[in-house]
Amino acid sequence: MGFRYQKRINLGKGFGLNISKSGVSPSFRTKRGSLSSKGYSIRSGIPGLTYRKTFSKVKNSGCLVVGVLLISTAIFVSLLISN
């Protein structure tokens, strides 16, 4: 088995940064799924029994997702600072 490291830093309102051995990636989580530069996933089920389906991104399409997440994060942080 290989070495694995994973850490999530919450930025608030579902936004976060995932830190792992392969690098840093932004993500957005909701109650039913998540969206990141590596694709999106949907979760469903009842407590104790869940199902998760992951959809991988199309090659080279993650740049748009990363850009949208970074811009959204910048707007969120600027709103927090201005208040």
Sine and cosine of phi, psi and omega as CSV:
sin_phi,cos_phi,sin_psi,cos_psi,sin_omega,cos_omega
0.00,0.00,0.60,-0.80,0.00,-1.00
-1.00,-0.01,0.26,-0.97,0.04,-1.00
-0.96,0.28,0.70,-0.72,0.00,-1.00
-0.75,-0.66,0.72,-0.70,0.06,-1.00
-0.71,-0.70,0.74,-0.67,0.04,-1.00
-0.51,-0.86,0.73,-0.69,0.01,-1.00
-0.60,-0.80,0.66,-0.75,0.04,-1.00
-0.90,-0.45,0.77,-0.64,0.07,-1.00
-0.95,-0.30,0.90,-0.43,0.00,-1.00
-0.98,0.21,0.75,-0.66,0.05,-1.00
-0.96,-0.27,-0.02,1.00,0.03,-1.00
0.99,-0.17,0.47,-0.88,0.04,-1.00
0.82,0.57,0.54,0.84,0.05,-1.00
1.00,-0.01,-0.21,0.98,0.01,-1.00
-0.99,0.12,0.55,-0.83,0.02,-1.00
-0.27,-0.96,0.19,-0.98,0.09,-1.00
-0.89,-0.46,0.79,-0.62,0.06,-1.00
-0.99,-0.17,0.82,-0.57,0.00,-1.00
-0.91,-0.41,0.82,-0.57,0.01,-1.00
-0.61,-0.79,-0.01,-1.00,0.00,-1.00
-0.87,0.49,-0.51,0.86,-0.04,-1.00
-1.00,0.06,-0.12,0.99,0.05,-1.00
0.66,-0.75,-0.24,-0.97,-0.02,-1.00
-0.92,-0.39,0.71,-0.70,0.04,-1.00
-0.62,-0.78,0.66,-0.75,0.04,-1.00
-0.98,0.18,0.41,-0.91,0.04,-1.00
-0.46,-0.89,0.30,-0.95,0.06,-1.00
-0.75,-0.66,0.82,-0.57,-0.03,-1.00
-0.91,-0.42,0.61,-0.80,0.13,-0.99
-0.81,-0.58,-0.03,-1.00,0.01,-1.00
-0.91,0.42,-0.51,0.86,-0.09,-1.00
-0.97,-0.25,-0.11,0.99,-0.01,-1.00
0.03,-1.00,-0.15,-0.99,0.00,-1.00
-0.57,-0.82,0.41,-0.91,0.00,-1.00
-0.75,-0.66,0.79,-0.61,0.03,-1.00
-0.58,-0.81,-0.01,-1.00,-0.01,-1.00
-0.94,0.35,-0.25,0.97,-0.01,-1.00
-0.99,-0.11,-0.01,1.00,0.02,-1.00
0.70,-0.71,-0.32,-0.95,0.04,-1.00
-0.66,-0.76,0.36,-0.93,0.00,-1.00
-0.66,-0.75,0.44,-0.90,0.00,-1.00
-0.83,-0.55,0.71,-0.70,0.04,-1.00
-0.90,-0.44,0.61,-0.79,0.09,-1.00
-0.49,-0.87,0.27,-0.96,0.03,-1.00
0.64,-0.77,-0.20,-0.98,0.04,-1.00
-0.86,-0.51,0.30,-0.95,0.00,-1.00
-0.81,0.58,0.81,-0.59,0.00,-1.00
1.00,-0.08,-0.28,0.96,0.00,-1.00
-0.59,-0.81,0.95,-0.30,-0.05,-1.00
-0.79,-0.61,0.32,-0.95,0.05,-1.00
-0.76,-0.65,0.70,-0.72,0.00,-1.00
-0.78,-0.62,0.78,-0.62,0.05,-1.00
-0.88,-0.48,0.81,-0.58,-0.01,-1.00
-0.95,-0.31,0.71,-0.70,0.05,-1.00
-0.91,-0.41,0.89,-0.46,-0.01,-1.00
-0.96,0.26,0.45,-0.89,0.02,-1.00
-0.97,0.26,0.38,-0.92,0.14,-0.99
-0.98,0.22,0.58,-0.81,-0.07,-1.00
-0.79,0.61,0.75,-0.66,0.05,-1.00
0.94,0.35,0.25,0.97,0.03,-1.00
-0.99,-0.12,-0.12,0.99,-0.04,-1.00
-0.94,0.33,-0.30,0.95,-0.02,-1.00
-0.88,0.48,-0.64,0.77,0.02,-1.00
-0.91,0.42,-0.69,0.73,0.00,-1.00
-0.89,0.45,-0.70,0.71,0.01,-1.00
-0.89,0.46,-0.68,0.73,0.01,-1.00
-0.89,0.46,-0.72,0.70,0.01,-1.00
-0.89,0.45,-0.68,0.73,0.00,-1.00
-0.91,0.42,-0.65,0.76,0.00,-1.00
-0.92,0.39,-0.66,0.75,0.03,-1.00
-0.91,0.41,-0.67,0.74,0.03,-1.00
-0.89,0.45,-0.65,0.76,0.03,-1.00
-0.90,0.43,-0.67,0.74,0.01,-1.00
-0.89,0.46,-0.66,0.75,0.03,-1.00
-0.90,0.43,-0.69,0.73,0.00,-1.00
-0.88,0.48,-0.71,0.70,-0.01,-1.00
-0.91,0.41,-0.66,0.76,0.01,-1.00
-0.91,0.42,-0.57,0.82,0.07,-1.00
-0.92,0.40,-0.62,0.79,0.03,-1.00
-0.91,0.40,-0.64,0.77,-0.03,-1.00
-0.94,0.34,-0.62,0.78,-0.06,-1.00
-0.95,0.31,-0.37,0.93,0.00,-1.00
-1.00,0.07,0.00,0.00,0.00,0.00
